Amino acid sequence: MLTTFIVILNGIIEGLTEFIPVSSTGHLIILDQFIPFPSVNKETFQISIQCGAILAVLFHYKTFFKSFFKTLKTKSSNLVKIAAAILPIFVIGFIAYDFIKSILFDSSIVIFALIFGGIIMILVDKFSSATLKTNSNIPFHDAFDQISIKQAFIIGIFQIASLIPGMSRSGSTIVGGVISKLNYKTAADFSFILSFPVIGAAVIYDLIQSSNTLEKADLYFIGLGFIVSFLVGLIAIKTVIKWISKWHLSPFGIYRILLGIGVLII
């Protein structure tokens, strides 16, 4: 019963924090310091249950994905945008995979990344230009057409930072989007769309690398965590879009700094 509770708790935290720019992996690593995960394959579990969150993305953005694939032949530049945004993290992630899993999954690194990322978010809100090149009042599948390949590539470069646990993939990409002159809502929408290919590839690659060490219990943990993170993620996406559109990034930055300092003191 305790084991199931721990898995469900991890799934809830993943579903919530995957879209809130506070780092889902960072929160799971910190949680493990206080409530140890009942498996030696905890890193694989933490990565794999993100599939639940990206399934939530498919459900929430089903209109966008239908439009994207339907117009792929006539709007091939849209595919180039996605490629420009995901290629940097694919390349660096593949090269640095062993280093990331063996070195970076450490609570001290997470604490530093939380605080540093929080400071960056506050500074971006304070100094980012008011010149926004997309209209926040139109559906995202229309706003997506207004994103340039250059903007997508800038977001892709910023996304590399999310390879450091604690930096946050959504936080890094939203910061990159705002810096490249996207409005906050479009930057958040684009960030969540990118989670589908990026997290999907990361999970598949990690499962292939870890398949020899996984046990039946691990598959149960991953399955249960997947379901919980999916259900929580569906609620989180809609909520976070509203929060970021209204409050921008500073509140999340302050939370990150306070969390990092609090865990450091403890």
ZADREN-444818 format. One line per 5 residues: for each residue x, z, y of N, C-alpha, C. Coordinates in nm, 2 decimals. Layout:
X/Z/Y/X/Z/Y/X/Z/Y  ... .
***
This chain:
0.08/0.00/-0.12/0.00/0.00/0.00/0.09/0.00/0.13  0.19/0.08/0.13/0.28/0.09/0.24/0.35/-0.05/0.26  0.39/-0.11/0.15/0.46/-0.24/0.16/0.37/-0.34/0.22  0.24/-0.34/0.18/0.14/-0.44/0.24/0.12/-0.41/0.38  0.12/-0.29/0.42/0.10/-0.25/0.56/0.22/-0.30/0.65 .
0.34/-0.29/0.60/0.46/-0.34/0.67/0.45/-0.49/0.69  0.41/-0.56/0.58/0.40/-0.70/0.59/0.30/-0.75/0.69  0.18/-0.68/0.69/0.07/-0.71/0.78/0.12/-0.69/0.92  0.19/-0.57/0.94/0.24/-0.54/1.08/0.33/-0.64/1.13  0.42/-0.69/1.04/0.51/-0.80/1.08/0.44/-0.93/1.11 .
0.33/-0.96/1.04/0.26/-1.08/1.06/0.18/-1.07/1.20  0.13/-0.95/1.23/0.06/-0.93/1.36/0.16/-0.95/1.47  0.28/-0.89/1.46/0.38/-0.90/1.57/0.42/-1.05/1.58  0.44/-1.12/1.47/0.48/-1.26/1.48/0.38/-1.34/1.54  0.25/-1.32/1.50/0.14/-1.40/1.56/0.13/-1.38/1.71 .
0.15/-1.26/1.76/0.14/-1.23/1.90/0.26/-1.28/1.98  0.38/-1.25/1.93/0.50/-1.27/2.01/0.56/-1.41/2.00  0.50/-1.49/1.90/0.55/-1.63/1.89/0.52/-1.71/2.02  0.41/-1.68/2.08/0.37/-1.75/2.20/0.39/-1.68/2.33  0.39/-1.54/2.32/0.43/-1.47/2.44/0.58/-1.48/2.45 .
0.64/-1.51/2.57/0.78/-1.53/2.59/0.86/-1.40/2.58  0.85/-1.33/2.47/0.93/-1.21/2.46/1.01/-1.20/2.33  1.01/-1.31/2.25/1.09/-1.33/2.13/1.02/-1.26/2.01  0.96/-1.34/1.92/0.90/-1.29/1.80/1.01/-1.24/1.70  1.12/-1.32/1.68/1.22/-1.28/1.59/1.29/-1.15/1.64 .
1.31/-1.14/1.77/1.37/-1.02/1.83/1.29/-0.90/1.80  1.15/-0.91/1.82/1.06/-0.80/1.79/1.07/-0.76/1.64  1.07/-0.86/1.55/1.07/-0.83/1.41/1.20/-0.76/1.37  1.32/-0.80/1.43/1.44/-0.73/1.40/1.44/-0.59/1.45  1.39/-0.57/1.57/1.38/-0.43/1.62/1.29/-0.35/1.54 .
1.17/-0.40/1.50/1.08/-0.33/1.41/1.15/-0.29/1.28  1.23/-0.38/1.23/1.30/-0.35/1.10/1.40/-0.23/1.11  1.44/-0.20/1.24/1.53/-0.09/1.26/1.46/0.04/1.24  1.33/0.04/1.27/1.25/0.16/1.26/1.16/0.17/1.13  1.11/0.05/1.09/1.03/0.04/0.97/1.10/-0.07/0.89 .
1.19/-0.03/0.80/1.27/-0.13/0.72/1.18/-0.22/0.64  1.21/-0.35/0.64/1.13/-0.45/0.56/1.17/-0.43/0.41  1.07/-0.43/0.32/1.10/-0.41/0.18/1.16/-0.52/0.10  1.26/-0.59/0.15/1.32/-0.70/0.08/1.45/-0.73/0.14  1.55/-0.78/0.06/1.68/-0.82/0.11/1.67/-0.95/0.18 .
1.56/-1.02/0.16/1.54/-1.16/0.22/1.45/-1.15/0.35  1.48/-1.04/0.42/1.39/-1.02/0.54/1.41/-1.13/0.65  1.53/-1.19/0.66/1.55/-1.29/0.76/1.47/-1.42/0.72  1.47/-1.45/0.59/1.39/-1.56/0.55/1.24/-1.54/0.57  1.20/-1.41/0.55/1.06/-1.38/0.57/1.03/-1.39/0.72 .
1.11/-1.34/0.81/1.09/-1.35/0.95/1.08/-1.49/1.00  1.16/-1.58/0.94/1.15/-1.72/0.98/1.03/-1.79/0.92  1.00/-1.76/0.79/0.90/-1.83/0.72/0.76/-1.81/0.77  0.73/-1.68/0.81/0.59/-1.65/0.86/0.56/-1.72/0.99  0.66/-1.78/1.05/0.63/-1.85/1.17/0.55/-1.97/1.14 .
0.54/-2.01/1.02/0.45/-2.13/0.98/0.31/-2.10/1.01  0.27/-1.97/1.00/0.13/-1.93/1.03/0.11/-1.96/1.18  0.20/-1.93/1.26/0.19/-1.96/1.41/0.18/-2.10/1.44  0.26/-2.19/1.37/0.26/-2.33/1.40/0.13/-2.40/1.35  0.07/-2.34/1.24/-0.06/-2.39/1.19/-0.16/-2.36/1.30 .
-0.15/-2.25/1.37/-0.24/-2.21/1.48/-0.23/-2.32/1.59  -0.11/-2.36/1.61/-0.08/-2.47/1.71/-0.16/-2.60/1.67  -0.15/-2.63/1.55/-0.22/-2.75/1.50/-0.37/-2.74/1.53  -0.43/-2.63/1.50/-0.57/-2.60/1.52/-0.61/-2.61/1.67  -0.53/-2.54/1.75/-0.56/-2.53/1.90/-0.54/-2.66/1.97 .
-0.44/-2.74/1.93/-0.40/-2.86/2.00/-0.44/-2.98/1.92  -0.55/-2.97/1.84/-0.59/-3.08/1.75/-0.62/-3.21/1.83  -0.69/-3.19/1.95/-0.72/-3.30/2.03/-0.59/-3.38/2.08  -0.49/-3.30/2.12/-0.37/-3.36/2.16/-0.30/-3.44/2.05  -0.29/-3.38/1.93/-0.23/-3.44/1.82/-0.30/-3.57/1.77 .
-0.43/-3.57/1.78/-0.51/-3.69/1.74/-0.48/-3.80/1.84  -0.48/-3.76/1.97/-0.45/-3.86/2.07/-0.30/-3.91/2.06  -0.21/-3.82/2.03/-0.07/-3.85/2.02/-0.04/-3.96/1.91  -0.10/-3.93/1.79/-0.07/-4.02/1.68/-0.16/-4.15/1.69  -0.27/-4.14/1.75/-0.36/-4.26/1.77/-0.30/-4.36/1.87 .
-0.23/-4.31/1.97/-0.17/-4.40/2.07/-0.02/-4.42/2.05  0.03/-4.38/1.94/0.18/-4.39/1.91/0.24/-4.53/1.93  0.16/-4.63/1.89/0.21/-4.77/1.90/0.22/-4.82/2.04  0.12/-4.78/2.12/0.11/-4.82/2.26/0.18/-4.73/2.35  0.21/-4.61/2.31/0.28/-4.52/2.40/0.40/-4.46/2.32 .
0.49/-4.55/2.29/0.61/-4.51/2.21/0.70/-4.41/2.28  0.69/-4.42/2.42/0.77/-4.33/2.50/0.74/-4.18/2.47  0.61/-4.15/2.43/0.57/-4.02/2.40/0.65/-3.96/2.28  0.68/-4.05/2.19/0.76/-4.00/2.07/0.90/-3.98/2.12  0.95/-4.06/2.21/1.09/-4.04/2.26/1.10/-3.90/2.34 .
0.99/-3.86/2.41/0.99/-3.73/2.48/1.00/-3.62/2.38  0.93/-3.63/2.27/0.94/-3.52/2.17/1.08/-3.52/2.11  1.13/-3.64/2.08/1.26/-3.64/2.02/1.37/-3.59/2.12  1.35/-3.62/2.24/1.45/-3.57/2.34/1.44/-3.42/2.35  1.33/-3.36/2.33/1.31/-3.21/2.34/1.35/-3.14/2.22 .
1.35/-3.20/2.10/1.39/-3.13/1.98/1.53/-3.16/1.93  1.58/-3.27/1.96/1.71/-3.32/1.91/1.82/-3.21/1.94  1.83/-3.16/2.06/1.94/-3.07/2.09/1.94/-2.94/2.00  1.83/-2.88/1.98/1.82/-2.76/1.89/1.84/-2.80/1.75  1.80/-2.92/1.70/1.82/-2.96/1.57/1.97/-2.97/1.54 .
2.04/-3.03/1.63/2.18/-3.05/1.61/2.26/-2.92/1.61  2.24/-2.84/1.71/2.31/-2.71/1.72/2.27/-2.62/1.62  2.14/-2.61/1.58/2.09/-2.53/1.48/2.15/-2.56/1.34  2.16/-2.69/1.31/2.22/-2.73/1.19/2.37/-2.69/1.18  2.44/-2.71/1.29/2.58/-2.68/1.29/2.61/-2.53/1.28 .
2.52/-2.45/1.35/2.55/-2.31/1.36/2.46/-2.22/1.27  2.40/-2.28/1.17/2.30/-2.21/1.08/2.36/-2.09/1.02  2.48/-2.10/0.96/2.54/-1.99/0.89/2.58/-1.88/0.99  2.63/-1.92/1.10/2.67/-1.82/1.20/2.55/-1.74/1.25  2.44/-1.81/1.28/2.32/-1.75/1.33/2.27/-1.65/1.23 .
2.26/-1.68/1.10/2.20/-1.59/1.00/2.29/-1.47/0.97  2.42/-1.50/0.97/2.51/-1.39/0.93/2.56/-1.30/1.05  2.55/-1.35/1.17/2.60/-1.27/1.28/2.50/-1.24/1.39  2.41/-1.33/1.42/2.32/-1.31/1.53/2.20/-1.23/1.50  2.16/-1.21/1.38/2.05/-1.13/1.34/2.09/-0.98/1.35 .
2.12/-0.93/1.47/2.17/-0.80/1.49/2.09/-0.74/1.60  2.05/-0.61/1.59/1.97/-0.55/1.70/2.04/-0.54/1.83  2.18/-0.52/1.83/2.25/-0.51/1.96/2.24/-0.65/2.03  2.25/-0.76/1.96/2.24/-0.89/2.02/2.10/-0.91/2.07  2.00/-0.87/2.00/1.86/-0.88/2.04/1.84/-0.81/2.17 .
1.89/-0.69/2.18/1.87/-0.61/2.30/1.93/-0.68/2.42  2.05/-0.73/2.41/2.12/-0.80/2.52/2.04/-0.92/2.56  1.99/-1.00/2.46/1.91/-1.12/2.48/1.78/-1.09/2.55  1.71/-0.98/2.51/1.59/-0.95/2.57/1.61/-0.92/2.72  1.71/-0.84/2.75/1.73/-0.80/2.89/1.78/-0.92/2.97 .
1.87/-1.00/2.92/1.93/-1.11/2.99/1.81/-1.22/3.02  1.74/-1.24/2.91/1.63/-1.34/2.92/1.52/-1.29/3.02  1.50/-1.16/3.02/1.40/-1.11/3.12/1.44/-1.13/3.26  1.57/-1.11/3.29/1.63/-1.13/3.42/1.61/-1.27/3.46  1.64/-1.36/3.37/1.63/-1.51/3.40/1.49/-1.54/3.44 .
1.39/-1.49/3.36/1.25/-1.52/3.39/1.21/-1.48/3.53  1.25/-1.36/3.57/1.22/-1.31/3.70/1.28/-1.39/3.81  1.41/-1.43/3.79/1.48/-1.52/3.89/1.41/-1.66/3.89  1.37/-1.71/3.78/1.30/-1.84/3.78/1.18/-1.84/3.87  1.10/-1.73/3.85/0.98/-1.71/3.93/1.01/-1.70/4.08 .
1.11/-1.63/4.11/1.15/-1.61/4.25/1.21/-1.73/4.32  1.29/-1.81/4.25/1.36/-1.92/4.31/1.32/-2.06/4.27  1.23/-2.07/4.17/1.19/-2.21/4.13/1.12/-2.28/4.24  1.14/-2.41/4.25/1.07/-2.49/4.35/0.92/-2.49/4.33  0.85/-2.50/4.44/0.70/-2.51/4.44/0.66/-2.66/4.41 .
0.75/-2.75/4.40/0.72/-2.89/4.37/0.69/-2.91/4.22  0.57/-2.93/4.19/0.52/-2.94/4.05/0.48/-3.09/4.03  0.52/-3.15/3.92/0.49/-3.29/3.90/0.38/-3.31/3.81  0.31/-3.21/3.76/0.19/-3.23/3.68/0.08/-3.14/3.73  -0.04/-3.19/3.70/-0.16/-3.12/3.75/-0.21/-3.02/3.64 .
-0.22/-2.90/3.68/-0.25/-2.79/3.58/-0.40/-2.79/3.54  -0.48/-2.87/3.61/-0.63/-2.87/3.59/-0.67/-2.98/3.49  -0.58/-3.06/3.45/-0.62/-3.17/3.35/-0.58/-3.13/3.21  -0.65/-3.19/3.11/-0.62/-3.16/2.97/-0.47/-3.19/2.94  -0.42/-3.12/2.85/-0.27/-3.13/2.82/-0.24/-3.27/2.77 .
-0.33/-3.34/2.69/-0.29/-3.47/2.64/-0.28/-3.57/2.76  -0.34/-3.54/2.87/-0.32/-3.62/2.99/-0.19/-3.58/3.07  -0.17/-3.45/3.08/-0.06/-3.40/3.15/0.07/-3.44/3.08  0.06/-3.45/2.94/0.18/-3.49/2.86/0.23/-3.62/2.90  0.14/-3.71/2.94/0.18/-3.85/2.98/0.26/-3.84/3.11 .
0.25/-3.74/3.19/0.32/-3.73/3.32/0.46/-3.67/3.30  0.49/-3.61/3.18/0.62/-3.55/3.16/0.72/-3.67/3.14  0.83/-3.66/3.21/0.93/-3.77/3.19/1.02/-3.73/3.07  1.10/-3.83/3.02/1.19/-3.81/2.92/1.30/-3.72/2.97  1.34/-3.73/3.09/1.44/-3.64/3.15/1.40/-3.50/3.15 .
1.27/-3.47/3.19/1.22/-3.34/3.18/1.22/-3.28/3.04  1.18/-3.37/2.95/1.17/-3.33/2.81/1.31/-3.29/2.75  1.41/-3.37/2.79/1.55/-3.34/2.75/1.60/-3.21/2.81  1.57/-3.18/2.94/1.61/-3.06/3.00/1.55/-2.94/2.92  1.42/-2.95/2.89/1.35/-2.85/2.81/1.42/-2.83/2.68 .
1.46/-2.94/2.62/1.53/-2.94/2.49/1.67/-2.86/2.50  1.74/-2.88/2.61/1.87/-2.81/2.63/1.84/-2.66/2.64  1.74/-2.62/2.72/1.71/-2.48/2.73/1.66/-2.42/2.60  1.60/-2.50/2.51/1.55/-2.45/2.39/1.66/-2.41/2.29  1.78/-2.46/2.31/1.90/-2.42/2.23/1.92/-2.27/2.24 .
1.89/-2.21/2.36/1.91/-2.07/2.38/1.83/-1.98/2.28  1.72/-2.04/2.23/1.63/-1.96/2.14/1.69/-1.94/2.01  1.80/-2.01/1.98/1.87/-1.99/1.85/1.93/-1.84/1.85  1.94/-1.78/1.96/1.99/-1.64/1.97/1.86/-1.55/1.96  1.85/-1.47/1.85/1.73/-1.38/1.84/1.72/-1.29/1.96 .
1.60/-1.29/2.02/1.58/-1.21/2.14/1.56/-1.29/2.26  1.61/-1.42/2.26/1.59/-1.50/2.38/1.45/-1.56/2.39  1.39/-1.59/2.28/1.25/-1.64/2.27/1.25/-1.79/2.29  1.19/-1.86/2.19/1.18/-2.00/2.19/1.08/-2.05/2.30  0.97/-1.98/2.30/0.87/-2.01/2.41/0.92/-1.98/2.55 .
0.99/-1.87/2.56/1.04/-1.83/2.69/1.15/-1.93/2.74  1.24/-1.97/2.65/1.34/-2.06/2.69/1.29/-2.20/2.73  1.19/-2.25/2.65/1.13/-2.38/2.69/1.04/-2.38/2.81  0.97/-2.27/2.83/0.89/-2.26/2.95/0.98/-2.25/3.08  1.09/-2.17/3.07/1.18/-2.17/3.18/1.24/-2.30/3.20 .
1.28/-2.38/3.10/1.33/-2.51/3.11/1.22/-2.60/3.18  1.10/-2.59/3.14/0.99/-2.67/3.19/0.97/-2.64/3.34  0.97/-2.52/3.38/0.95/-2.48/3.52/1.07/-2.53/3.61  1.19/-2.51/3.55/1.31/-2.56/3.63/1.30/-2.71/3.64  1.25/-2.78/3.55/1.24/-2.93/3.56/1.11/-2.97/3.63 .
1.05/-2.88/3.70/0.94/-2.91/3.79/0.80/-2.92/3.73  0.78/-2.88/3.60/0.65/-2.87/3.54/0.58/-2.75/3.59  0.44/-2.76/3.61/0.37/-2.63/3.64/0.37/-2.54/3.51  0.34/-2.42/3.54/0.35/-2.32/3.43/0.26/-2.35/3.31  0.14/-2.39/3.33/0.05/-2.42/3.22/0.10/-2.54/3.14 .
0.15/-2.65/3.20/0.20/-2.76/3.13/0.32/-2.72/3.05  0.41/-2.65/3.12/0.53/-2.60/3.05/0.50/-2.52/2.93  0.40/-2.43/2.94/0.36/-2.35/2.82/0.30/-2.43/2.71  0.21/-2.53/2.75/0.15/-2.61/2.65/0.26/-2.70/2.58  0.35/-2.75/2.65/0.45/-2.83/2.59/0.54/-2.75/2.50 .
0.57/-2.63/2.54/0.65/-2.53/2.46/0.58/-2.51/2.33  0.45/-2.49/2.33/0.38/-2.46/2.21/0.37/-2.58/2.11  0.36/-2.70/2.18/0.35/-2.82/2.10/0.49/-2.84/2.02  0.60/-2.81/2.09/0.73/-2.82/2.03/0.75/-2.73/1.92  0.68/-2.62/1.91/0.70/-2.52/1.80/0.66/-2.59/1.67 .
0.58/-2.69/1.67/0.54/-2.75/1.54/0.66/-2.82/1.47  0.73/-2.91/1.53/0.84/-2.97/1.47/0.96/-2.88/1.46  0.99/-2.80/1.56/1.11/-2.71/1.56/1.10/-2.60/1.45  0.99/-2.52/1.46/0.98/-2.41/1.36/0.96/-2.47/1.22  0.88/-2.57/1.21/0.85/-2.63/1.08/0.98/-2.67/1.01 .
1.07/-2.74/1.09/1.20/-2.78/1.03/1.29/-2.66/1.00  1.29/-2.56/1.08/1.37/-2.44/1.06/1.32/-2.37/0.94  1.19/-2.36/0.91/1.14/-2.29/0.80/1.18/-2.37/0.67  1.15/-2.50/0.67/1.19/-2.58/0.55/1.33/-2.57/0.52  1.42/-2.58/0.62/1.56/-2.57/0.59/1.60/-2.44/0.54 .
1.55/-2.33/0.60/1.59/-2.20/0.56/1.54/-2.17/0.41  1.42/-2.22/0.38/1.37/-2.19/0.24/1.45/-2.27/0.14  1.50/-2.39/0.18/1.58/-2.46/0.09/1.71/-2.39/0.06  1.77/-2.33/0.17/1.90/-2.26/0.17/1.88/-2.13/0.09  1.76/-2.07/0.10/1.75/-1.93/0.04/1.67/-1.94/-0.09 .
1.63/-2.05/-0.14/1.54/-2.06/-0.25/1.59/-1.99/-0.38  1.72/-1.99/-0.39/1.78/-1.93/-0.51/1.77/-1.78/-0.51  1.76/-1.72/-0.40/1.76/-1.57/-0.39/1.61/-1.51/-0.37  1.52/-1.60/-0.35/1.38/-1.55/-0.34/1.32/-1.50/-0.47  1.24/-1.40/-0.46/1.18/-1.34/-0.58/1.03/-1.36/-0.56 .
0.95/-1.32/-0.67/0.80/-1.34/-0.66/0.75/-1.25/-0.55  0.80/-1.13/-0.53/0.75/-1.04/-0.42/0.77/-1.10/-0.29  0.88/-1.18/-0.27/0.91/-1.24/-0.14/0.80/-1.35/-0.11  0.76/-1.42/-0.21/0.66/-1.52/-0.19/0.52/-1.46/-0.15  0.50/-1.34/-0.21/0.38/-1.27/-0.17/0.39/-1.22/-0.03 .
0.50/-1.17/0.01/0.52/-1.12/0.15/0.51/-1.24/0.25  0.57/-1.35/0.21/0.56/-1.47/0.30/0.42/-1.52/0.31  0.35/-1.52/0.20/0.21/-1.57/0.20/0.12/-1.48/0.28  0.13/-1.35/0.27/0.04/-1.26/0.34/0.08/-1.26/0.49  0.21/-1.26/0.52/0.25/-1.27/0.66/0.21/-1.40/0.73 .
0.21/-1.51/0.65/0.16/-1.64/0.70/0.02/-1.63/0.75  -0.07/-1.58/0.66/-0.21/-1.57/0.69/-0.24/-1.49/0.82  -0.17/-1.37/0.82/-0.19/-1.28/0.93/-0.14/-1.34/1.06  -0.02/-1.40/1.06/0.03/-1.46/1.18/-0.05/-1.58/1.23  -0.11/-1.65/1.14/-0.20/-1.76/1.17/-0.32/-1.72/1.25 .
-0.39/-1.61/1.19/-0.51/-1.56/1.25/-0.48/-1.50/1.39  -0.38/-1.42/1.40/-0.34/-1.36/1.53/-0.29/-1.47/1.63  -0.22/-1.57/1.58/-0.17/-1.68/1.66/-0.28/-1.76/1.73  -0.39/-1.78/1.66/-0.50/-1.85/1.72/-0.56/-1.78/1.84  -0.56/-1.65/1.83/-0.61/-1.58/1.95/-0.51/-1.57/2.06 .
-0.38/-1.56/2.02/-0.27/-1.54/2.11/-0.25/-1.67/2.20  -0.26/-1.79/2.14/-0.24/-1.91/2.22/-0.32/-1.92/2.34  -0.46/-1.90/2.32/-0.55/-1.92/2.43/-0.52/-1.81/2.54  -0.50/-1.69/2.49/-0.47/-1.58/2.59/-0.35/-1.60/2.67  -0.24/-1.64/2.60/-0.11/-1.65/2.67/-0.11/-1.76/2.77 .
-0.18/-1.87/2.74/-0.19/-1.98/2.83/-0.25/-1.93/2.96  -0.36/-1.85/2.95/-0.42/-1.80/3.07/-0.33/-1.70/3.15  -0.26/-1.62/3.07/-0.17/-1.52/3.14/-0.06/-1.59/3.21  0.01/-1.69/3.15/0.12/-1.76/3.21/0.07/-1.84/3.33  -0.04/-1.90/3.32/-0.10/-1.98/3.44/-0.12/-1.89/3.56 .
-0.17/-1.76/3.53/-0.20/-1.67/3.63/-0.09/-1.59/3.68  -0.01/-1.53/3.59/0.09/-1.43/3.63/0.24/-1.49/3.62  0.25/-1.61/3.57/0.38/-1.67/3.55/0.47/-1.59/3.46  0.60/-1.58/3.48/0.69/-1.52/3.38/0.74/-1.38/3.41  0.73/-1.34/3.54/0.79/-1.21/3.58/0.74/-1.09/3.50 .
0.60/-1.08/3.47/0.56/-0.96/3.40/0.62/-0.96/3.26  0.64/-1.07/3.20/0.70/-1.07/3.06/0.85/-1.04/3.08  0.91/-1.08/3.19/1.05/-1.05/3.21/1.07/-0.90/3.23  0.98/-0.84/3.30/0.99/-0.69/3.32/0.97/-0.62/3.19  0.88/-0.67/3.11/0.85/-0.60/2.98/0.98/-0.62/2.89 .
1.04/-0.73/2.89/1.16/-0.75/2.81/1.27/-0.66/2.85  1.29/-0.64/2.98/1.40/-0.55/3.03/1.37/-0.41/2.99  1.25/-0.37/3.01/1.21/-0.23/2.97/1.22/-0.20/2.82  1.18/-0.30/2.74/1.19/-0.29/2.60/1.34/-0.28/2.56  1.42/-0.37/2.61/1.56/-0.37/2.58/1.63/-0.24/2.61 .
1.60/-0.19/2.73/1.66/-0.06/2.77/1.61/0.06/2.69  1.48/0.05/2.66/1.42/0.16/2.58/1.48/0.17/2.44  1.49/0.05/2.38/1.55/0.05/2.24/1.70/0.09/2.25  1.77/0.05/2.35/1.91/0.09/2.37/1.92/0.24/2.38  1.83/0.30/2.46/1.84/0.44/2.47/1.81/0.52/2.34 .
1.71/0.47/2.27/1.67/0.53/2.14/1.79/0.51/2.04 .
***
